[in-house]
Amino acid sequence: MNLGTLLRVLSRAWDLLLPHADFAYNKALKCTTGMSPFKVVHGIDPNGPWDIVPRPLDQRLSAKPNQRVEETKKMHEQVRDRIEKINATYSAQANKR
């Protein structure tokens, strides 16, 4: 979903709907990173009303601060690698012409 499109839909009562739009946009997966903007920044996806099912043990975040920092660094490296790969693909397509 494009942010401009999302904001255009909010023409009526936008002041009441803006927090919901912000939440929806920041929770949505982005093609470039394969993650939501919220997860890239904070390391986890925000819980929504539908997220009441407990996560499997292998998907839970570590309670230890040092391990949490390492998990976040690893995730940021994965995001950086994915963005570089997508940019290389776009560059290759643009340079064909």
C-alpha positions in Angstrom: 0.0 0.0 0.0 1.3 3.4 -1.0 1.3 6.0 1.8 -0.2 8.7 -0.5 -3.1 6.4 -1.3 -3.7 5.6 2.3 -3.8 9.3 3.2 -6.1 10.1 0.3 -8.6 7.6 1.7 -8.7 9.5 4.9 -10.3 12.6 3.5 -13.2 12.5 6.0 -12.4 12.4 9.7 -8.7 12.2 9.0 -7.8 13.5 12.4 -9.6 10.5 14.0 -8.3 7.9 11.6 -4.7 9.1 11.3 -3.4 7.0 14.3 -5.0 3.9 12.7 -3.4 4.7 9.4 0.0 5.2 11.0 -0.3 1.9 12.8 -1.4 0.0 9.6 1.3 1.5 7.5 4.1 0.8 10.0 2.9 -2.7 10.6 2.6 -3.6 6.9 5.4 -5.6 5.2 7.5 -3.6 2.7 8.8 -5.3 -0.5 12.2 -3.8 -0.2 13.0 -5.0 3.4 10.6 -7.9 3.7 9.7 -6.5 7.1 7.5 -3.8 8.5 9.1 -0.4 9.3 8.2 -0.8 12.9 10.1 -4.1 13.1 13.2 -2.6 11.4 13.3 0.1 13.9 12.3 -1.7 17.1 13.1 -5.3 16.3 9.6 -6.6 16.8 6.2 -6.1 15.1 3.7 -4.2 17.2 0.8 -6.2 18.7 -2.6 -5.6 17.2 -5.9 -6.8 18.4 -5.6 -10.0 16.4 -2.2 -10.9 17.9 -3.6 -12.7 21.0 -2.1 -16.1 20.1 1.2 -16.7 21.9 4.3 -16.9 19.7 6.1 -20.2 19.3 9.2 -20.5 21.5 11.6 -20.1 18.5 10.0 -16.8 17.5 10.1 -15.1 21.0 12.6 -12.4 21.6 15.4 -13.0 24.1 14.9 -11.5 27.6 18.7 -11.0 27.9 19.8 -7.5 26.8 23.0 -8.6 25.2 21.3 -11.3 23.2 18.5 -8.9 22.2 21.1 -6.4 20.9 22.8 -9.2 18.8 19.4 -10.3 17.4 18.6 -6.7 16.4 22.1 -6.2 14.8 21.6 -9.4 12.8 18.1 -8.3 11.7 19.5 -4.9 10.6 22.3 -6.7 8.6 19.6 -8.8 6.9 17.6 -5.7 6.0 20.7 -3.9 4.6 21.6 -6.9 2.5 18.1 -7.2 1.1 18.0 -3.5 0.3 21.3 -3.7 -1.5 20.2 -6.8 -3.4 16.9 -5.0 -4.5 18.8 -1.9 -5.5 21.2 -4.0 -7.6 18.3 -5.6 -9.3 16.7 -2.2 -10.0 20.0 -0.9 -11.3 20.5 -3.8 -13.6 17.0 -3.3 -15.0 17.5 0.4 -15.5 21.0 0.0 -17.1 19.6 -2.4 -19.7 18.0 0.5 -21.4 
